[in-house]
Amino acid sequence: MAALGLGLWAALTLAAPAQAQSYPDKPVKIIVPYVAGSPADTVARTLGEGLAPRLGQPVIVDNKPGANALIGTREAARAAPDGYTLVIGNLDTQALNPLLYKQAGYEPARDFAPVVLVSRPTLMLVARPGLAVNSGAELIALARSQPGKLSYGTWGLGSVAHLWGIQLEQTAGVDLLHVPFQGSPAAATALMGNQIDLMFMSPAQALPSAQQGKLKIIGATAAQRVKAWEQVPTLAEQGFTGYEGQTWFGILAPAKTPPAIIERLNRELDAVLKAPATAQKFAAMAMTPEGGAPQALAQTMKASSERWKQVIAEKKIQLDP
């Protein structure tokens, strides 16, 4: 019996290294819990293009939108921990949803293994082309004259954009109307069609759209002006005192994925993020690649949860049916 037990132990301890050595021997999937064309989708496809040749296998992007990104994230949490299913996560999926839903269906620290921090983008507050404002000060004045009438669209109840809208109200003492959509592309279409007044948008979309007269840029969510678009003032310097809004993207695997596979994925993705081609593609999205060890993503997830926990509790935002 002792010999049998020793043999079983040896088999189990040798299995993980053997699995890691043969990894990957089939395509790898990245689940995107958002619609095609969303910022998360674009980031995932950019990473997949760089990762595929490094792994020697195709990398498939699988869009699984719905239920405030819960559907795709839940699927990833329940996937086999073998390195063949990854998910792109962000502040919404890995920090806010577990605070907003009692039945989120997953717990980030328990159900996911961080792989790599991808980027920390800031966004821009933009206005519909027909809105009679061109600055933060004018927006505040109009909002105060029409309490509860100016609307801002987001990609979901409880999303970071929703919370950033609450920050707008708190920092400027205004009352806005929140209008959630099924993804940021739908919100952008409504804004450019003068159906909603405001929304938060990636600089990559906001800057060219503003040049084409499809919208107006009010200000950036960053705490200080961003070098890449120094001509855009921050919201904080336009009357939204102390305003700062930043999100992030990261790649995660299901919990219990073998450490050797996590290390391989981290190494390859870090190399992709450091590649000039990726930096060029990210620059087009007004983002800077991050990278680093998995711990950097773990720390970011924890800090995000701690920051927004109090705000959600104070506002009593609960999204369970």
Secondary structure, 3 states (H helix, E strand, C coil): CHHHHHHHHHHHHHHHHHHHHHCCCCCEEEEECCCCCCHHHHHHHHHHHHHHHHHCCCEEEEECCCCCCHHHHHHHHHCCCCCCEEEEEEHHHHHHHHHHCCCCCCCHHHHEEEEEEEECCCCEEEECCCCCCCCHHHHHHHHHHCCCCCEEEECCCCCHHHHHHHHHHHHHCCCCEEEECCCHHHHHHHHHCCCCCEEEECHHHHHHHHHCCCCEEEEECCCCCCHHHCCCCECHHHCCCCCCCCCCEEEEEECCCCHHHHHHHHHHHHHHHHCHHHHHHHHHCCCCECCCCHHHHHHHHHHHHHHHHHHHHHHCCCCCC
